[in-house]
Amino acid sequence: MKSSIILFVFSITLAIPAMGQDHAVKSDSVEVIQDFKNLYRYQNFYLSGQPTYETLLWLKSHGVKKIINLRTEKENSDFAAGAFNEVNIAREMGFEYFSLPVEGIKDYTPEKLDALVGLLNKNDSTLIHCAGAGRVSDFFMAYLVKSRGYTVNEAIGVGRMLKFSMPLEKLLNAEINFIIADN
């Protein structure tokens, strides 16, 4: 009996969109930049995996002024050993460059999010990247909620157009909506 009640509530949660939201969805569509692997544009933000030299040139020509790198120092040095030193190249190209290393779940903290928020200006054309755009998707969704007034579901909608996915949704072939409860 208990399990059928839980399943019933869960199926209602999947079937009914978030209620009580009388404001418009803030998300625009995410543009997938076809010429580059894992490069997306959302409003004035570019979100990506590790950019190539060619990607940086393209971003510069499209008005990007700032780079925020979420990769760890080890990831950066490993990449530099086989390709190029991103910090040096970015600065030579005239980008403002910031390193905000995120090493696994231990760095998914409110403090790390606050540091990212402090680097972002909604009017600046900015690249935020990590290795494959996964960390970027998570942190960008949190930024949208914390600083731009998006609901969690609106931010996840943007994230789903990036690299965010929930295996549970794929298993159930259904979209899951979230409600944040106050502590």
N, C-alpha and C positions, 0 to 999 in steps of 0.2 A: 504494500500500500504506500509506504513512504517513498519508494523509488518512482512510482507512477506520478505522485504529486510533484516531485522534483522535475521529472521529465515534462510534465504539463506546464509548469511555471517556466522552464527553460524554453519550451517551444513557443510559448506566448512571448517571451522576451525576444526570440528570433523573429517572430511574425509581426509584432507591432513596432512601428518606428517610435523613437523617443518622443514621449508626450510632454506637453507643458512647455514646449519650445515655440514661442511665438515670434522669434526673430528669423530673419532670412539667413540662409546658409552663406557664409562668407567666402567659401572656397571657389576659386576660379579653376579652370582646368590646368593640369600640369602638361607642359610641352616636353616631349621626349626629343632630345637633340639627336637626330638619326646618325649623324656623321661620327659620333663619339660614343664609346661604350659607357653605360651608366652615367649619362649626363642629362639632367633634367632642369627645366626652368619653371619656377613658380613665382609669378609676379616679378619682382626684381632680384630674386634669389636664384642662383644656380647651385644645384646639389649634385654631388657626384662621388664616384669612386676615385681612385688615384688618377689625377689628370696627367696626360702625356704632355710633352713639350708643345706639340701641335694644338692640343686642347687649350693650353695657357695662351698661346698666340691668338687663337680664335676668341677666347673669352676677353682678352685685352681689346681686340678689335670690336667687340660688342659692348664695350663700356664698363666691364667689371673693374673695380678699383681695389677690392679687398679680398684676401684669401684667408679663410679660417680652416686650419688643418686639424682634424681630430685624431690623426694617427699617432702612435706612440713614437718615442725617440728611436727605439729599435726598428720599427717598421720604416721610419724615415731613413735611417742609416743603411738598412738593407736595400731599400729602393735606390738610394744615391749610389751605392756600390755598383749596381747593375745598370743604372740609367743616367740620372743627373741629380744634382743637388737642388732640390726644389726651392729651398729658402733663397739660395744665391740667384737662381734663375728668376724667381718671382720678383725679387728686389731689383734685379737688373732691368726687368720689364716695367718696373714702376708700380708694382702692386704694393699695397699695405699688406703685411704678412703677419699672421698670428698662429701660434701653435697652442692648441688646447687638447693635450693628449687624453684619450679615453681608452683605458686598458681594461676591457671586460666589464662585467656587471658591477664590479666594485666601484667603478667610476660613474655609474648611473646614479648620481646624487643631486639633491637640490642645489648644492654649492657649485657643482660643475655646470648645471643648467644656468644658474645665475651668472657664472662667468661667461657663458655663451651669450646670454641675453645682453650683458654689458658690452659685448663686442658688436652687436647687431644694431643697425639703424634701419627702420623699415624703408627708408628712402635711398639707402646706398645699394648699388649694384654689387653683390657679394657672392663669391664662391665659398661654399662650405663643403668640405670633402673628408672622406676617410679612405679605406682601402676599396670597398665595394659598394658604398652608399647605404649600408645597413644602419650603422651608428648614426649617420647623418639623418636618416629618415626618423629614427626614434627621437633624437634631440630636436629636430625641426618641428615635429608634432608637438612636443612638450613646449617649445617656444611659442607656437601658435596659441596654445591654451593659456600659457602664463602671461604672455605679453600682448597678444593681439585679440583676446576675448573670444577665441573659438571655443566651442564646446569640445569635449573629448571626441565625440562622434564626428564632428566637422573636421577636426585635426586628423583623425584616423582616415577619413575620406580622402584627404590630401595625401596622407602617407601611403594609402593603398595604390595611388597613382605613381608613387615613387617605388621604394623597395620594401615597404612594410607589408607583411602578410602574417596571418594567423593560421597555423596548421589546423587548428580546431575548426575554423570556418571551412577549410577545404574538405576535411573529413565529413562534416555535416552538410556540405553544399548549401550553406546559409551564412548570411551576414550577421554578426553579433553586434548589438548596440550596448553601450556602457552607460552606467550612471555612477557618478562619484558621490559616495556618501560622506557627509561631514563626520569628522572624528569626535 
